[in-house]
Amino acid sequence: MIPVATLSTTIAPPALDELCINTLRFLAVDMVQKANSGHPGLPMGSASMAYALWDRSLKFNPRDPDWPDRDRFVLSAGHGCALLYALLHVTGFDLPLEELERFRQWGSRTPGHPEYGKTAGVEATTGPLGQGLTNGVGMAIAEVALAARFNRPGHRIVDHHTYVLVSDGDLEEGISSEAGSDAGHLHLGKLIVLYADNHITIEGSTELSFTEDRIARFAAFGWHVQRVERSNDVEAVALALENARAETERPSLIAVRTHIGFGSPHKQDTAAAHGEPLGVEEVRLTKEGMGWPVEPAFHIPEEALEHFRKAVARGNSAQSEWELRFKAFAQEFPDLATEFSRVIARQLPKNWDDNLPTFTAADGPMATRIASGTTIAVLGAHLPEMMGGSADLNPSTHTNREGAGNFEPENWGGHNMHFGIREHAMGAILNGMALHRGLIPYGGTFLVFSDYMRPPMRLAAMNALPVIYVFTHDSIGMGEDGPTHQPVEQLVGLRSIPGMVVLRPADANETVAAWRIAIGRKKGPVALILTRQGLPVLGLDKYPGIPAGVPLGAYTLADCPAGAKPDIILVATGSEVHLALEGRDRLATEGVQARVVSMPSTYLFAAQPDDYREKILPTGAPLLVIEAGATLGWNSYIGPQIDVIGVGTFGASAPGAVVMEHYGFTVDNVCKQAHIVLDRLKEKA
Ligand SMILES: Cc1ncc(C[n+]2csc(CCOP(=O)(O)OP(=O)(O)O)c2C)c(N)n1
């Protein structure tokens, strides 16, 4: 057993505190009961510790939920959101009581799990357990990084904490170990996690599946740990929070023994309190047992509301005080102050894309990952808010910026992040950084391992977060590492995420254009899909349409002679565009006129007006699609006039060029397939 401070006081909560806590509890109970759906147990058990935090220490302004120096609060156990909505309402955020009464209903601002952007005061979309905790790590990273960049002696304009409330489920998920390990390693002293240690999950007692010493685990990660024996001991929770803030070197975990469904005579401490309404009769018994009026529902005692609403004056004065300090800072450091406002507003500086590289055919062959690394270096010089790295693959993903310094406890001003081999956490940390604002986060790994970080990528898309992914080794063309490392179904998988812009550039110049799109996209993530292997460079002298074409998703890279109608259109992405170009030349000698369309992004192409799409891919035109990935996504284009050269199995272990050849990515096969399509059409005619 490791020594752990256990806090307990004998101070009974004053009547007003108790009234306030019960207000939160019964608002949550009534919300779930009225919706006839939801989770009353966690709010009932955790209301007291949440109250201790929100009443005693959380720095926030209900009238300006986006004030940059507010503390962040993330309810990682998103299923307990009735508690968060109750807190937001009573403290004076723009969330009227009618919204609480419309919990989980169509169009309400109180959805079944907290959704970022839908409800003022909700800092992150949570629900998939473990994500919110890791978002918190990303937010705490953003805080120290911005503090390093902007604070000056006598001026602490970035100085806030990140608080996360987690449940057993959050800590059971593997991502919590990645997040805990990284946060401990990085000494994120301003990250404070409250753990609702209620010993209950959906199937019953945690004894069924979760018996390790959680506190010892986080202590081993390098965290400061404390235990509070009784969650209703508001003073002990407040004291633990104070201790946690006093500890500046280590993140803090405060395990608070809570009781799910607290106060419910038949459901407290049982899984029955977890995910269903208490029931009319049990609600009545619970309210009676705790001296609460059974009717009306959604009762908020005046004294409680008056007390909670002091948060507005408190928040206004904290923000005003900060604004004064910011003014003084701006006087002394006007440029820095303008910069701070710029990055928080996610605005790009003028001329941010000046000096982006242009590559010539003589620069080739060049892997697009290399072109990406060169582009990152140039962008980083204009955009100090760019911060990123990879999951231990920088030498392969080319995500390291030379001279930009490592982000580490001794150097919070460094820009290069070392996420370790923790792809899942990397994804959720990037989300937390983006949610915090002030940074442009990016992270890299091999495309095949994007599967390890798919849950946070989905949330980035859902939250419309500007996060950039650098996925290299993008096809079977990566070669020798074999099927385990050769991505096949990942491209179509990523394209299937609504709102995710997937860009697979064909060469170095398309890569620069892709980065320009990624940086310019303020709402929503972008995945850059890059090669390991060298590719010819499409010089802008011969292919001047590249910079304007890439943002349209697809464009004609090489057409048949002026005025001629193409016999067939070769549509290709990434490395296969070169195959299409060679195929076009060969087909011409065989009397077939082919057009080559480069389609770096199906998403961006789909967003173009009909007449543009019709111009590039006329209805009914014979098509041959060439992409070294699963063919599934191309089905929407499929008809008798269309064929796809793709990858239908899991790749193979051999040098990349050999694998590509075996899978039919050869000029011979492109031409052969083109003739097959054309012959088929002739037969039908
Ligand atoms: C990744 C993920 N897996 C499964 C679920 C479904 N789920 C919701 S809550 C929960 C566990 C509930 O236990 P706990 O986290 O201790 O919450 P409490 O019972 O205290 O409310 C599960 C499995 C989820 N939300 N996210």
The ligand as a MOL file (V3000), in Angstrom:
LIG
                    3D

  0  0  0     0  0            999 V3000
M  V30 BEGIN CTAB
M  V30 COUNTS 26 27 0 0 0
M  V30 BEGIN ATOM
M  V30 1 C -16.1860 3.8570 -24.2910 0
M  V30 2 C -17.4880 3.5870 -23.6430 0
M  V30 3 N -17.8690 2.3180 -23.4320 0
M  V30 4 C -19.0730 2.0350 -22.8650 0
M  V30 5 C -19.9130 3.0480 -22.5210 0
M  V30 6 C -21.2950 2.7410 -21.9420 0
M  V30 7 N -21.3250 3.0990 -20.5160 0 CHG=1
M  V30 8 C -21.8600 4.2430 -20.0870 0
M  V30 9 S -21.6050 4.4780 -18.4430 0
M  V30 10 C -20.7820 3.0280 -18.3070 0
M  V30 11 C -20.1500 2.5790 -17.0210 0
M  V30 12 C -20.8070 3.0630 -15.8380 0
M  V30 13 O -20.0010 2.9690 -14.7190 0
M  V30 14 P -19.2710 4.2420 -14.1400 0
M  V30 15 O -18.3640 4.7730 -15.1140 0
M  V30 16 O -18.7050 3.8220 -12.8180 0
M  V30 17 O -20.4500 5.2830 -13.9120 0
M  V30 18 P -21.5450 5.2620 -12.7600 0
M  V30 19 O -22.0930 3.8860 -12.7130 0
M  V30 20 O -20.8560 5.6390 -11.5410 0
M  V30 21 O -22.5690 6.2470 -13.2160 0
M  V30 22 C -20.7250 2.3790 -19.5190 0
M  V30 23 C -20.0980 1.0450 -19.7260 0
M  V30 24 C -19.4870 4.3750 -22.7480 0
M  V30 25 N -20.2420 5.4150 -22.4510 0
M  V30 26 N -18.2740 4.6090 -23.2840 0
M  V30 END ATOM
M  V30 BEGIN BOND
M  V30 1 1 1 2
M  V30 2 1 2 3
M  V30 3 2 2 26
M  V30 4 2 3 4
M  V30 5 1 4 5
M  V30 6 1 5 6
M  V30 7 2 5 24
M  V30 8 1 6 7
M  V30 9 2 7 8
M  V30 10 1 7 22
M  V30 11 1 8 9
M  V30 12 1 9 10
M  V30 13 1 10 11
M  V30 14 2 10 22
M  V30 15 1 11 12
M  V30 16 1 12 13
M  V30 17 1 13 14
M  V30 18 2 14 15
M  V30 19 1 14 16
M  V30 20 1 14 17
M  V30 21 1 17 18
M  V30 22 2 18 19
M  V30 23 1 18 20
M  V30 24 1 18 21
M  V30 25 1 22 23
M  V30 26 1 24 25
M  V30 27 1 24 26
M  V30 END BOND
M  V30 END CTAB
M  END
